[in-house]
Amino acid sequence: MDAELKTRLEALVRDNPIVLFMKGTKHFPQCGFSAATVEMLRRTGADFITVNVLEDPAVRQGIKEFSSWPTIPQLYVRGEFIGGCDIVREMYDSGELQKLVDGVSVAGEASA
Amino acid sequence: MIEPSEIEARIRTGVEGVEHVVVRDLTGTKDHFAATVVAAAFEGKSRVAQHQLVYRALGELVGGAVHALALETHTPASWAERA
């Protein structure tokens, strides 16, 4: 992968506690899996940013290599790759996702 | 299009301690596959990390010749329990 792109992706997931790489935007998801993942994150009440891979073919391809994961959406929390839609759904159902994002909010407040 | 045997070979080479691999062509079109992989390298790793090891081994094939891959991964211990 292009070194510049790798640096860009590293900065994105480092500088933002919760990042969702998705097709479309939070308000206009353009894929059912992306839409479902946004909805679950919303329900946790978490603050998260989204990256629309459809706007950038380099990111769309690059994030797959960066994560060693072949599909979009992809969720990162505190720089760590969490998974795609299926895994986020399992974690949402089990309450793990809530715990994970609550941890981020607390950490954010503490350092502010 | 790619032969299941080639996917199997890539997994055997790319993942450490592979004990068992089965790759099935799901659609008969040699682009949608299911793979079951048992490997020592999965020990102590989350399911996501296990799948990442397999995707890394397959590299450019995934999203290229391999359009879809349904993955099932096991450690030797979890595979033995299951059998």
N, CA and C atoms of all chains as a GROMACS GRO file, in nm:
protein
  585
    1MET      N    1   0.085  -0.120   0.000
    1MET     CA    2   0.000   0.000   0.000
    1MET      C    3   0.088   0.125   0.000
    2ASP      N    4   0.041   0.227  -0.065
    2ASP     CA    5   0.100   0.360  -0.069
    2ASP      C    6   0.131   0.409   0.073
    3ALA      N    7   0.256   0.455   0.097
    3ALA     CA    8   0.295   0.495   0.232
    3ALA      C    9   0.213   0.614   0.281
    4GLU      N   10   0.184   0.704   0.188
    4GLU     CA   11   0.108   0.825   0.224
    4GLU      C   12  -0.035   0.788   0.269
    5LEU      N   13  -0.094   0.694   0.197
    5LEU     CA   14  -0.228   0.648   0.232
    5LEU      C   15  -0.227   0.578   0.368
    6LYS      N   16  -0.125   0.497   0.391
    6LYS     CA   17  -0.114   0.425   0.517
    6LYS      C   18  -0.105   0.526   0.633
    7THR      N   19  -0.022   0.629   0.616
    7THR     CA   20  -0.008   0.733   0.718
    7THR      C   21  -0.142   0.802   0.744
    8ARG      N   22  -0.215   0.827   0.636
    8ARG     CA   23  -0.345   0.893   0.646
    8ARG      C   24  -0.444   0.806   0.725
    9LEU      N   25  -0.446   0.678   0.694
    9LEU     CA   26  -0.539   0.588   0.764
    9LEU      C   27  -0.499   0.574   0.910
   10GLU      N   28  -0.369   0.564   0.935
   10GLU     CA   29  -0.320   0.554   1.074
   10GLU      C   30  -0.363   0.676   1.154
   11ALA      N   31  -0.350   0.794   1.092
   11ALA     CA   32  -0.387   0.919   1.161
   11ALA      C   33  -0.537   0.923   1.188
   12LEU      N   34  -0.615   0.879   1.090
   12LEU     CA   35  -0.761   0.879   1.106
   12LEU      C   36  -0.806   0.798   1.227
   13VAL      N   37  -0.752   0.677   1.240
   13VAL     CA   38  -0.797   0.589   1.348
   13VAL      C   39  -0.729   0.623   1.481
   14ARG      N   40  -0.618   0.699   1.475
   14ARG     CA   41  -0.550   0.740   1.597
   14ARG      C   42  -0.615   0.865   1.656
   15ASP      N   43  -0.651   0.958   1.567
   15ASP     CA   44  -0.698   1.088   1.612
   15ASP      C   45  -0.848   1.091   1.643
   16ASN      N   46  -0.920   0.985   1.604
   16ASN     CA   47  -1.064   0.980   1.630
   16ASN      C   48  -1.096   0.852   1.707
   17PRO      N   49  -1.159   0.866   1.825
   17PRO     CA   50  -1.179   0.748   1.910
   17PRO      C   51  -1.265   0.639   1.843
   18ILE      N   52  -1.368   0.681   1.771
   18ILE     CA   53  -1.454   0.582   1.705
   18ILE      C   54  -1.471   0.622   1.558
   19VAL      N   55  -1.426   0.536   1.469
   19VAL     CA   56  -1.432   0.565   1.325
   19VAL      C   57  -1.501   0.449   1.254
   20LEU      N   58  -1.599   0.483   1.173
   20LEU     CA   59  -1.664   0.381   1.090
   20LEU      C   60  -1.635   0.411   0.943
   21PHE      N   61  -1.565   0.319   0.878
   21PHE     CA   62  -1.546   0.326   0.734
   21PHE      C   63  -1.670   0.262   0.671
   22MET      N   64  -1.740   0.337   0.586
   22MET     CA   65  -1.868   0.288   0.538
   22MET      C   66  -1.895   0.335   0.396
   23LYS      N   67  -2.001   0.278   0.336
   23LYS     CA   68  -2.047   0.325   0.206
   23LYS      C   69  -2.159   0.425   0.229
   24GLY      N   70  -2.134   0.552   0.189
   24GLY     CA   71  -2.229   0.659   0.213
   24GLY      C   72  -2.192   0.732   0.341
   25THR      N   73  -2.289   0.809   0.392
   25THR     CA   74  -2.265   0.888   0.512
   25THR      C   75  -2.361   0.843   0.623
   26LYS      N   76  -2.335   0.893   0.744
   26LYS     CA   77  -2.423   0.867   0.858
   26LYS      C   78  -2.569   0.892   0.820
   27HIS      N   79  -2.592   1.004   0.752
   27HIS     CA   80  -2.728   1.045   0.720
   27HIS      C   81  -2.782   0.977   0.596
   28PHE      N   82  -2.693   0.943   0.502
   28PHE     CA   83  -2.736   0.875   0.380
   28PHE      C   84  -2.648   0.753   0.351
   29PRO      N   85  -2.665   0.647   0.430
   29PRO     CA   86  -2.589   0.525   0.402
   29PRO      C   87  -2.631   0.470   0.265
   30GLN      N   88  -2.534   0.413   0.193
   30GLN     CA   89  -2.565   0.364   0.058
   30GLN      C   90  -2.547   0.213   0.047
   31CYS      N   91  -2.560   0.146   0.161
   31CYS     CA   92  -2.547   0.000   0.162
   31CYS      C   93  -2.616  -0.046   0.290
   32GLY      N   94  -2.688  -0.157   0.282
   32GLY     CA   95  -2.764  -0.206   0.397
   32GLY      C   96  -2.677  -0.239   0.517
   33PHE      N   97  -2.559  -0.294   0.491
   33PHE     CA   98  -2.470  -0.332   0.602
   33PHE      C   99  -2.415  -0.208   0.672
   34SER      N  100  -2.381  -0.107   0.592
   34SER     CA  101  -2.334   0.018   0.649
   34SER      C  102  -2.446   0.085   0.729
   35ALA      N  103  -2.566   0.084   0.674
   35ALA     CA  104  -2.681   0.146   0.742
   35ALA      C  105  -2.707   0.078   0.876
   36ALA      N  106  -2.702  -0.054   0.877
   36ALA     CA  107  -2.728  -0.129   1.001
   36ALA      C  108  -2.623  -0.097   1.107
   37THR      N  109  -2.499  -0.084   1.064
   37THR     CA  110  -2.390  -0.058   1.159
   37THR      C  111  -2.404   0.082   1.218
   38VAL      N  112  -2.436   0.180   1.134
   38VAL     CA  113  -2.459   0.316   1.182
   38VAL      C  114  -2.571   0.317   1.285
   39GLU      N  115  -2.678   0.246   1.256
   39GLU     CA  116  -2.795   0.244   1.344
   39GLU      C  117  -2.759   0.186   1.482
   40MET      N  118  -2.678   0.080   1.482
   40MET     CA  119  -2.640   0.021   1.611
   40MET      C  120  -2.551   0.117   1.691
   41LEU      N  121  -2.458   0.182   1.622
   41LEU     CA  122  -2.372   0.279   1.690
   41LEU      C  123  -2.454   0.394   1.747
   42ARG      N  124  -2.548   0.443   1.669
   42ARG     CA  125  -2.638   0.549   1.713
   42ARG      C  126  -2.709   0.510   1.842
   43ARG      N  127  -2.760   0.388   1.846
   43ARG     CA  128  -2.836   0.342   1.962
   43ARG      C  129  -2.750   0.334   2.088
   44THR      N  130  -2.619   0.320   2.072
   44THR     CA  131  -2.534   0.318   2.191
   44THR      C  132  -2.513   0.459   2.245
   45GLY      N  133  -2.551   0.560   2.164
   45GLY     CA  134  -2.532   0.699   2.205
   45GLY      C  135  -2.389   0.747   2.188
   46ALA      N  136  -2.308   0.670   2.120
   46ALA     CA  137  -2.166   0.704   2.105
   46ALA      C  138  -2.147   0.818   2.003
   47ASP      N  139  -2.040   0.896   2.027
   47ASP     CA  140  -1.996   0.994   1.927
   47ASP      C  141  -1.903   0.920   1.832
   48PHE      N  142  -1.932   0.927   1.705
   48PHE     CA  143  -1.842   0.860   1.610
   48PHE      C  144  -1.835   0.937   1.480
   49ILE      N  145  -1.723   0.924   1.412
   49ILE     CA  146  -1.712   0.985   1.281
   49ILE      C  147  -1.719   0.873   1.176
   50THR      N  148  -1.760   0.912   1.056
   50THR     CA  149  -1.767   0.814   0.948
   50THR      C  150  -1.681   0.861   0.831
   51VAL      N  151  -1.628   0.764   0.758
   51VAL     CA  152  -1.550   0.792   0.638
   51VAL      C  153  -1.622   0.724   0.522
   52ASN      N  154  -1.661   0.804   0.423
   52ASN     CA  155  -1.733   0.750   0.308
   52ASN      C  156  -1.634   0.696   0.205
   53VAL      N  157  -1.623   0.564   0.197
   53VAL     CA  158  -1.523   0.505   0.107
   53VAL      C  159  -1.563   0.523  -0.041
   54LEU      N  160  -1.691   0.550  -0.064
   54LEU     CA  161  -1.735   0.567  -0.204
   54LEU      C  162  -1.680   0.697  -0.263
   55GLU      N  163  -1.639   0.789  -0.173
   55GLU     CA  164  -1.585   0.916  -0.222
   55GLU      C  165  -1.439   0.906  -0.257
   56ASP      N  166  -1.376   0.795  -0.218
   56ASP     CA  167  -1.232   0.784  -0.237
   56ASP      C  168  -1.190   0.640  -0.268
   57PRO      N  169  -1.171   0.609  -0.395
   57PRO     CA  170  -1.138   0.472  -0.436
   57PRO      C  171  -1.010   0.420  -0.368
   58ALA      N  172  -0.914   0.510  -0.341
   58ALA     CA  173  -0.789   0.467  -0.277
   58ALA      C  174  -0.816   0.419  -0.135
   59VAL      N  175  -0.901   0.492  -0.062
   59VAL     CA  176  -0.936   0.452   0.074
   59VAL      C  177  -1.020   0.324   0.071
   60ARG      N  178  -1.110   0.316  -0.026
   60ARG     CA  179  -1.198   0.199  -0.036
   60ARG      C  180  -1.115   0.071  -0.050
   61GLN      N  181  -1.012   0.076  -0.131
   61GLN     CA  182  -0.925  -0.041  -0.149
   61GLN      C  183  -0.824  -0.051  -0.034
   62GLY      N  184  -0.767   0.066   0.002
   62GLY     CA  185  -0.660   0.068   0.101
   62GLY      C  186  -0.702   0.020   0.239
   63ILE      N  187  -0.823   0.053   0.280
   63ILE     CA  188  -0.865   0.015   0.416
   63ILE      C  189  -0.876  -0.137   0.428
   64LYS      N  190  -0.907  -0.205   0.316
   64LYS     CA  191  -0.917  -0.351   0.318
   64LYS      C  192  -0.781  -0.413   0.348
   65GLU      N  193  -0.679  -0.356   0.285
   65GLU     CA  194  -0.544  -0.406   0.306
   65GLU      C  195  -0.495  -0.367   0.447
   66PHE      N  196  -0.522  -0.241   0.484
   66PHE     CA  197  -0.481  -0.187   0.614
   66PHE      C  198  -0.532  -0.275   0.727
   67SER      N  199  -0.656  -0.323   0.715
   67SER     CA  200  -0.720  -0.400   0.822
   67SER      C  201  -0.707  -0.550   0.803
   68SER      N  202  -0.656  -0.595   0.688
   68SER     CA  203  -0.664  -0.736   0.651
   68SER      C  204  -0.808  -0.785   0.663
   69TRP      N  205  -0.896  -0.707   0.606
   69TRP     CA  206  -1.040  -0.738   0.616
   69TRP      C  207  -1.103  -0.701   0.481
   70PRO      N  208  -1.178  -0.794   0.419
   70PRO     CA  209  -1.216  -0.773   0.279
   70PRO      C  210  -1.342  -0.693   0.254
   71THR      N  211  -1.416  -0.658   0.359
   71THR     CA  212  -1.547  -0.596   0.334
   71THR      C  213  -1.561  -0.463   0.406
   72ILE      N  214  -1.656  -0.384   0.361
   72ILE     CA  215  -1.697  -0.258   0.421
   72ILE      C  216  -1.841  -0.282   0.470
   73PRO      N  217  -1.883  -0.232   0.584
   73PRO     CA  218  -1.817  -0.137   0.675
   73PRO      C  219  -1.709  -0.201   0.763
   74GLN      N  220  -1.627  -0.112   0.822
   74GLN     CA  221  -1.526  -0.152   0.918
   74GLN      C  222  -1.525  -0.053   1.033
   75LEU      N  223  -1.530  -0.108   1.154
   75LEU     CA  224  -1.533  -0.022   1.273
   75LEU      C  225  -1.398  -0.025   1.345
   76TYR      N  226  -1.349   0.095   1.377
   76TYR     CA  227  -1.229   0.110   1.461
   76TYR      C  228  -1.266   0.182   1.589
   77VAL      N  229  -1.219   0.128   1.702
   77VAL     CA  230  -1.236   0.196   1.831
   77VAL      C  231  -1.098   0.210   1.895
   78ARG      N  232  -1.061   0.332   1.929
   78ARG     CA  233  -0.929   0.364   1.986
   78ARG      C  234  -0.817   0.300   1.905
   79GLY      N  235  -0.826   0.314   1.775
   79GLY     CA  236  -0.719   0.267   1.689
   79GLY      C  237  -0.718   0.118   1.662
   80GLU      N  238  -0.812   0.047   1.724
   80GLU     CA  239  -0.814  -0.099   1.708
   80GLU      C  240  -0.927  -0.142   1.616
   81PHE      N  241  -0.896  -0.229   1.521
   81PHE     CA  242  -0.999  -0.281   1.432
   81PHE      C  243  -1.091  -0.374   1.509
   82ILE      N  244  -1.221  -0.345   1.506
   82ILE     CA  245  -1.318  -0.424   1.581
   82ILE      C  246  -1.384  -0.530   1.493
   83GLY      N  247  -1.425  -0.490   1.372
   83GLY     CA  248  -1.488  -0.586   1.283
   83GLY      C  249  -1.585  -0.520   1.189
   84GLY      N  250  -1.659  -0.602   1.116
   84GLY     CA  251  -1.760  -0.554   1.023
   84GLY      C  252  -1.898  -0.565   1.082
   85CYS      N  253  -1.998  -0.561   0.995
   85CYS     CA  254  -2.138  -0.556   1.038
   85CYS      C  255  -2.178  -0.675   1.126
   86ASP      N  256  -2.140  -0.796   1.087
   86ASP     CA  257  -2.180  -0.916   1.163
   86ASP      C  258  -2.126  -0.913   1.304
   87ILE      N  259  -1.999  -0.875   1.316
   87ILE     CA  260  -1.934  -0.874   1.447
   87ILE      C  261  -1.993  -0.762   1.534
   88VAL      N  262  -2.016  -0.646   1.472
   88VAL     CA  263  -2.077  -0.535   1.546
   88VAL      C  264  -2.216  -0.575   1.595
   89ARG      N  265  -2.289  -0.650   1.513
   89ARG     CA  266  -2.424  -0.694   1.554
   89ARG      C  267  -2.415  -0.789   1.673
   90GLU      N  268  -2.322  -0.884   1.666
   90GLU     CA  269  -2.304  -0.978   1.779
   90GLU      C  270  -2.272  -0.901   1.906
   91MET      N  271  -2.182  -0.800   1.892
   91MET     CA  272  -2.139  -0.724   2.010
   91MET      C  273  -2.251  -0.634   2.060
   92TYR      N  274  -2.333  -0.584   1.968
   92TYR     CA  275  -2.448  -0.501   2.007
   92TYR      C  276  -2.546  -0.587   2.087
   93ASP      N  277  -2.576  -0.706   2.034
   93ASP     CA  278  -2.672  -0.795   2.098
   93ASP      C  279  -2.625  -0.840   2.237
   94SER      N  280  -2.494  -0.860   2.252
   94SER     CA  281  -2.443  -0.911   2.379
   94SER      C  282  -2.415  -0.800   2.480
   95GLY      N  283  -2.425  -0.673   2.434
   95GLY     CA  284  -2.397  -0.560   2.523
   95GLY      C  285  -2.251  -0.519   2.525
   96GLU      N  286  -2.168  -0.596   2.454
   96GLU     CA  287  -2.025  -0.566   2.449
   96GLU      C  288  -1.996  -0.433   2.381
   97LEU      N  289  -2.074  -0.403   2.276
   97LEU     CA  290  -2.051  -0.280   2.201
   97LEU      C  291  -2.075  -0.158   2.292
   98GLN      N  292  -2.184  -0.166   2.371
   98GLN     CA  293  -2.215  -0.057   2.464
   98GLN      C  294  -2.100  -0.035   2.560
   99LYS      N  295  -2.048  -0.145   2.615
   99LYS     CA  296  -1.936  -0.136   2.710
   99LYS      C  297  -1.814  -0.073   2.644
  100LEU      N  298  -1.789  -0.117   2.522
  100LEU     CA  299  -1.672  -0.069   2.449
  100LEU      C  300  -1.680   0.082   2.426
  101VAL      N  301  -1.796   0.131   2.379
  101VAL     CA  302  -1.806   0.274   2.349
  101VAL      C  303  -1.821   0.357   2.476
  102ASP      N  304  -1.881   0.300   2.580
  102ASP     CA  305  -1.890   0.372   2.708
  102ASP      C  306  -1.749   0.397   2.762
  103GLY      N  307  -1.663   0.299   2.747
  103GLY     CA  308  -1.523   0.312   2.790
  103GLY      C  309  -1.456   0.429   2.721
  104VAL      N  310  -1.487   0.446   2.593
  104VAL     CA  311  -1.427   0.555   2.515
  104VAL      C  312  -1.474   0.690   2.566
  105SER      N  313  -1.606   0.703   2.594
  105SER     CA  314  -1.660   0.832   2.641
  105SER      C  315  -1.596   0.871   2.772
  106VAL      N  316  -1.585   0.774   2.864
  106VAL     CA  317  -1.527   0.801   2.995
  106VAL      C  318  -1.382   0.847   2.980
  107ALA      N  319  -1.307   0.776   2.895
  107ALA     CA  320  -1.168   0.812   2.874
  107ALA      C  321  -1.158   0.952   2.815
  108GLY      N  322  -1.250   0.984   2.722
  108GLY     CA  323  -1.251   1.116   2.659
  108GLY      C  324  -1.274   1.227   2.760
  109GLU      N  325  -1.370   1.203   2.853
  109GLU     CA  326  -1.401   1.305   2.954
  109GLU      C  327  -1.284   1.325   3.050
  110ALA      N  328  -1.223   1.214   3.084
  110ALA     CA  329  -1.114   1.220   3.181
  110ALA      C  330  -0.996   1.303   3.129
  111SER      N  331  -0.972   1.291   2.998
  111SER     CA  332  -0.854   1.359   2.944
  111SER      C  333  -0.886   1.503   2.902
  112ALA      N  334  -1.017   1.540   2.903
  112ALA     CA  335  -1.056   1.672   2.852
  112ALA      C  336  -1.024   1.780   2.955
  113MET      N  337  -1.174  -1.651  -1.167
  113MET     CA  338  -1.195  -1.789  -1.124
  113MET      C  339  -1.066  -1.845  -1.065
  114ILE      N  340  -1.084  -1.926  -0.963
  114ILE     CA  341  -0.968  -1.986  -0.898
  114ILE      C  342  -1.008  -2.122  -0.843
  115GLU      N  343  -0.914  -2.216  -0.844
  115GLU     CA  344  -0.941  -2.350  -0.793
  115GLU      C  345  -0.939  -2.349  -0.640
  116PRO      N  346  -1.031  -2.423  -0.577
  116PRO     CA  347  -1.028  -2.435  -0.431
  116PRO      C  348  -0.891  -2.483  -0.382
  117SER      N  349  -0.826  -2.569  -0.459
  117SER     CA  350  -0.696  -2.623  -0.417
  117SER      C  351  -0.590  -2.512  -0.407
  118GLU      N  352  -0.603  -2.410  -0.491
  118GLU     CA  353  -0.506  -2.300  -0.486
  118GLU      C  354  -0.528  -2.215  -0.360
  119ILE      N  355  -0.656  -2.195  -0.325
  119ILE     CA  356  -0.686  -2.122  -0.201
  119ILE      C  357  -0.633  -2.201  -0.081
  120GLU      N  358  -0.657  -2.331  -0.084
  120GLU     CA  359  -0.608  -2.416   0.024
  120GLU      C  360  -0.456  -2.404   0.037
  121ALA      N  361  -0.386  -2.408  -0.076
  121ALA     CA  362  -0.239  -2.401  -0.074
  121ALA      C  363  -0.193  -2.268  -0.014
  122ARG      N  364  -0.260  -2.158  -0.050
  122ARG     CA  365  -0.222  -2.026   0.003
  122ARG      C  366  -0.242  -2.021   0.154
  123ILE      N  367  -0.349  -2.083   0.201
  123ILE     CA  368  -0.376  -2.083   0.345
  123ILE      C  369  -0.271  -2.168   0.418
  124ARG      N  370  -0.239  -2.284   0.359
  124ARG     CA  371  -0.139  -2.372   0.422
  124ARG      C  372  -0.001  -2.304   0.430
  125THR      N  373   0.033  -2.227   0.328
  125THR     CA  374   0.162  -2.159   0.326
  125THR      C  375   0.162  -2.037   0.417
  126GLY      N  376   0.049  -1.964   0.419
  126GLY     CA  377   0.046  -1.833   0.482
  126GLY      C  378   0.008  -1.832   0.629
  127VAL      N  379  -0.055  -1.938   0.677
  127VAL     CA  380  -0.095  -1.942   0.818
  127VAL      C  381  -0.010  -2.049   0.887
  128GLU      N  382   0.043  -2.014   1.004
  128GLU     CA  383   0.132  -2.108   1.073
  128GLU      C  384   0.055  -2.221   1.141
  129GLY      N  385   0.110  -2.338   1.133
  129GLY     CA  386   0.056  -2.451   1.209
  129GLY      C  387  -0.080  -2.499   1.163
  130VAL      N  388  -0.104  -2.496   1.031
  130VAL     CA  389  -0.233  -2.542   0.979
  130VAL      C  390  -0.243  -2.694   0.992
  131GLU      N  391  -0.351  -2.738   1.056
  131GLU     CA  392  -0.370  -2.882   1.073
  131GLU      C  393  -0.473  -2.936   0.976
  132HIS      N  394  -0.563  -2.847   0.934
  132HIS     CA  395  -0.677  -2.894   0.856
  132HIS      C  396  -0.734  -2.775   0.777
  133VAL      N  397  -0.755  -2.795   0.646
  133VAL     CA  398  -0.821  -2.692   0.565
  133VAL      C  399  -0.917  -2.761   0.470
  134VAL      N  400  -1.039  -2.711   0.464
  134VAL     CA  401  -1.132  -2.756   0.360
  134VAL      C  402  -1.186  -2.631   0.292
  135VAL      N  403  -1.174  -2.625   0.160
  135VAL     CA  404  -1.229  -2.512   0.084
  135VAL      C  405  -1.336  -2.566  -0.010
  136ARG      N  406  -1.454  -2.508  -0.002
  136ARG     CA  407  -1.564  -2.552  -0.089
  136ARG      C  408  -1.606  -2.440  -0.183
  137ASP      N  409  -1.630  -2.478  -0.307
  137ASP     CA  410  -1.684  -2.385  -0.406
  137ASP      C  411  -1.836  -2.384  -0.387
  138LEU      N  412  -1.890  -2.273  -0.340
  138LEU     CA  413  -2.031  -2.270  -0.298
  138LEU      C  414  -2.128  -2.264  -0.416
  139THR      N  415  -2.084  -2.206  -0.526
  139THR     CA  416  -2.178  -2.177  -0.635
  139THR      C  417  -2.145  -2.252  -0.763
  140GLY      N  418  -2.032  -2.323  -0.764
  140GLY     CA  419  -1.989  -2.391  -0.886
  140GLY      C  420  -1.929  -2.295  -0.987
  141THR      N  421  -1.908  -2.169  -0.944
  141THR     CA  422  -1.854  -2.069  -1.038
  141THR      C  423  -1.710  -2.030  -1.003
  142LYS      N  424  -1.654  -2.099  -0.904
  142LYS     CA  425  -1.515  -2.077  -0.864
  142LYS      C  426  -1.483  -1.933  -0.825
  143ASP      N  427  -1.580  -1.867  -0.763
  143ASP     CA  428  -1.551  -1.734  -0.708
  143ASP      C  429  -1.616  -1.710  -0.571
  144HIS      N  430  -1.711  -1.795  -0.532
  144HIS     CA  431  -1.772  -1.785  -0.398
  144HIS      C  432  -1.738  -1.913  -0.322
  145PHE      N  433  -1.667  -1.894  -0.210
  145PHE     CA  434  -1.614  -2.011  -0.140
  145PHE      C  435  -1.650  -2.010   0.008
  146ALA      N  436  -1.641  -2.127   0.068
  146ALA     CA  437  -1.645  -2.140   0.213
  146ALA      C  438  -1.520  -2.216   0.254
  147ALA      N  439  -1.457  -2.173   0.361
  147ALA     CA  440  -1.336  -2.241   0.406
  147ALA      C  441  -1.343  -2.268   0.556
  148THR      N  442  -1.302  -2.388   0.593
  148THR     CA  443  -1.285  -2.422   0.734
  148THR      C  444  -1.135  -2.442   0.756
  149VAL      N  445  -1.082  -2.371   0.855
  149VAL     CA  446  -0.937  -2.376   0.879
  149VAL      C  447  -0.911  -2.406   1.026
  150VAL      N  448  -0.827  -2.504   1.052
  150VAL     CA  449  -0.784  -2.536   1.188
  150VAL      C  450  -0.633  -2.511   1.194
  151ALA      N  451  -0.590  -2.423   1.284
  151ALA     CA  452  -0.447  -2.389   1.288
  151ALA      C  453  -0.404  -2.350   1.428
  152ALA      N  454  -0.281  -2.386   1.461
  152ALA     CA  455  -0.223  -2.352   1.591
  152ALA      C  456  -0.206  -2.200   1.605
  153ALA      N  457  -0.188  -2.132   1.490
  153ALA     CA  458  -0.167  -1.986   1.493
  153ALA      C  459  -0.288  -1.912   1.551
  154PHE      N  460  -0.404  -1.977   1.555
  154PHE     CA  461  -0.526  -1.911   1.604
  154PHE      C  462  -0.534  -1.909   1.757
  155GLU      N  463  -0.449  -1.988   1.819
  155GLU     CA  464  -0.449  -2.001   1.966
  155GLU      C  465  -0.441  -1.864   2.033
  156GLY      N  466  -0.534  -1.839   2.125
  156GLY     CA  467  -0.530  -1.716   2.202
  156GLY      C  468  -0.572  -1.591   2.126
  157LYS      N  469  -0.625  -1.608   2.004
  157LYS     CA  470  -0.666  -1.491   1.924
  157LYS      C  471  -0.818  -1.484   1.916
  158SER      N  472  -0.868  -1.361   1.904
  158SER     CA  473  -1.012  -1.341   1.886
  158SER      C  474  -1.052  -1.394   1.748
  159ARG      N  475  -1.181  -1.410   1.729
  159ARG     CA  476  -1.229  -1.460   1.600
  159ARG      C  477  -1.189  -1.364   1.488
  160VAL      N  478  -1.198  -1.234   1.516
  160VAL     CA  479  -1.159  -1.135   1.415
  160VAL      C  480  -1.012  -1.151   1.377
  161ALA      N  481  -0.927  -1.166   1.480
  161ALA     CA  482  -0.783  -1.179   1.454
  161ALA      C  483  -0.753  -1.308   1.378
  162GLN      N  484  -0.829  -1.414   1.407
  162GLN     CA  485  -0.812  -1.541   1.334
  162GLN      C  486  -0.845  -1.522   1.187
  163HIS      N  487  -0.956  -1.454   1.161
  163HIS     CA  488  -0.997  -1.431   1.021
  163HIS      C  489  -0.897  -1.341   0.950
  164GLN      N  490  -0.843  -1.242   1.024
  164GLN     CA  491  -0.744  -1.153   0.964
  164GLN      C  492  -0.621  -1.231   0.916
  165LEU      N  493  -0.580  -1.332   0.994
  165LEU     CA  494  -0.465  -1.414   0.954
  165LEU      C  495  -0.491  -1.483   0.821
  166VAL      N  496  -0.613  -1.533   0.804
  166VAL     CA  497  -0.646  -1.603   0.678
  166VAL      C  498  -0.653  -1.503   0.562
  167TYR      N  499  -0.717  -1.388   0.585
  167TYR     CA  500  -0.727  -1.287   0.479
  167TYR      C  501  -0.588  -1.239   0.437
  168ARG      N  502  -0.498  -1.224   0.537
  168ARG     CA  503  -0.362  -1.180   0.509
  168ARG      C  504  -0.291  -1.283   0.420
  169ALA      N  505  -0.313  -1.411   0.450
  169ALA     CA  506  -0.251  -1.518   0.372
  169ALA      C  507  -0.301  -1.517   0.227
  170LEU      N  508  -0.426  -1.478   0.209
  170LEU     CA  509  -0.484  -1.480   0.074
  170LEU      C  510  -0.454  -1.352  -0.003
  171GLY      N  511  -0.418  -1.247   0.070
  171GLY     CA  512  -0.375  -1.122   0.007
  171GLY      C  513  -0.468  -1.073  -0.101
  172GLU      N  514  -0.411  -1.050  -0.220
  172GLU     CA  515  -0.485  -0.985  -0.329
  172GLU      C  516  -0.596  -1.074  -0.386
  173LEU      N  517  -0.597  -1.202  -0.351
  173LEU     CA  518  -0.702  -1.291  -0.404
  173LEU      C  519  -0.840  -1.249  -0.357
  174VAL      N  520  -0.845  -1.203  -0.230
  174VAL     CA  521  -0.974  -1.164  -0.173
  174VAL      C  522  -1.017  -1.031  -0.233
  175GLY      N  523  -1.134  -1.030  -0.292
  175GLY     CA  524  -1.180  -0.910  -0.362
  175GLY      C  525  -1.134  -0.912  -0.508
  176GLY      N  526  -1.045  -1.005  -0.539
  176GLY     CA  527  -1.005  -1.028  -0.678
  176GLY      C  528  -1.076  -1.152  -0.727
  177ALA      N  529  -1.001  -1.262  -0.743
  177ALA     CA  530  -1.058  -1.387  -0.793
  177ALA      C  531  -1.159  -1.446  -0.693
  178VAL      N  532  -1.135  -1.418  -0.565
  178VAL     CA  533  -1.227  -1.466  -0.461
  178VAL      C  534  -1.325  -1.354  -0.429
  179HIS      N  535  -1.446  -1.366  -0.477
  179HIS     CA  536  -1.545  -1.259  -0.454
  179HIS      C  537  -1.602  -1.266  -0.313
  180ALA      N  538  -1.618  -1.388  -0.263
  180ALA     CA  539  -1.674  -1.404  -0.129
  180ALA      C  540  -1.616  -1.528  -0.064
  181LEU      N  541  -1.591  -1.517   0.065
  181LEU     CA  542  -1.533  -1.629   0.139
  181LEU      C  543  -1.599  -1.635   0.276
  182ALA      N  544  -1.677  -1.740   0.299
  182ALA     CA  545  -1.737  -1.761   0.431
  182ALA      C  546  -1.636  -1.840   0.513
  183LEU      N  547  -1.588  -1.780   0.621
  183LEU     CA  548  -1.477  -1.840   0.696
  183LEU      C  549  -1.523  -1.901   0.827
  184GLU      N  550  -1.469  -2.018   0.857
  184GLU     CA  551  -1.487  -2.079   0.988
  184GLU      C  552  -1.348  -2.117   1.038
  185THR      N  553  -1.307  -2.062   1.151
  185THR     CA  554  -1.172  -2.089   1.202
  185THR      C  555  -1.180  -2.156   1.339
  186HIS      N  556  -1.085  -2.247   1.361
  186HIS     CA  557  -1.078  -2.318   1.489
  186HIS      C  558  -0.933  -2.334   1.531
  187THR      N  559  -0.911  -2.336   1.661
  187THR     CA  560  -0.782  -2.380   1.713
  187THR      C  561  -0.788  -2.533   1.716
  188PRO      N  562  -0.673  -2.601   1.720
  188PRO     CA  563  -0.676  -2.747   1.729
  188PRO      C  564  -0.762  -2.795   1.848
  189ALA      N  565  -0.755  -2.721   1.959
  189ALA     CA  566  -0.832  -2.762   2.078
  189ALA      C  567  -0.982  -2.748   2.055
  190SER      N  568  -1.025  -2.634   1.999
  190SER     CA  569  -1.169  -2.614   1.980
  190SER      C  570  -1.223  -2.707   1.871
  191TRP      N  571  -1.136  -2.744   1.778
  191TRP     CA  572  -1.176  -2.838   1.672
  191TRP      C  573  -1.195  -2.977   1.731
  192ALA      N  574  -1.106  -3.017   1.821
  192ALA     CA  575  -1.113  -3.149   1.883
  192ALA      C  576  -1.240  -3.162   1.968
  193GLU      N  577  -1.273  -3.054   2.038
  193GLU     CA  578  -1.394  -3.053   2.122
  193GLU      C  579  -1.520  -3.072   2.038
  194ARG      N  580  -1.514  -3.011   1.921
  194ARG     CA  581  -1.629  -3.007   1.833
  194ARG      C  582  -1.651  -3.143   1.767
  195ALA      N  583  -1.541  -3.214   1.741
  195ALA     CA  584  -1.548  -3.340   1.665
  195ALA      C  585  -1.608  -3.454   1.750
   0.00000   0.00000   0.00000
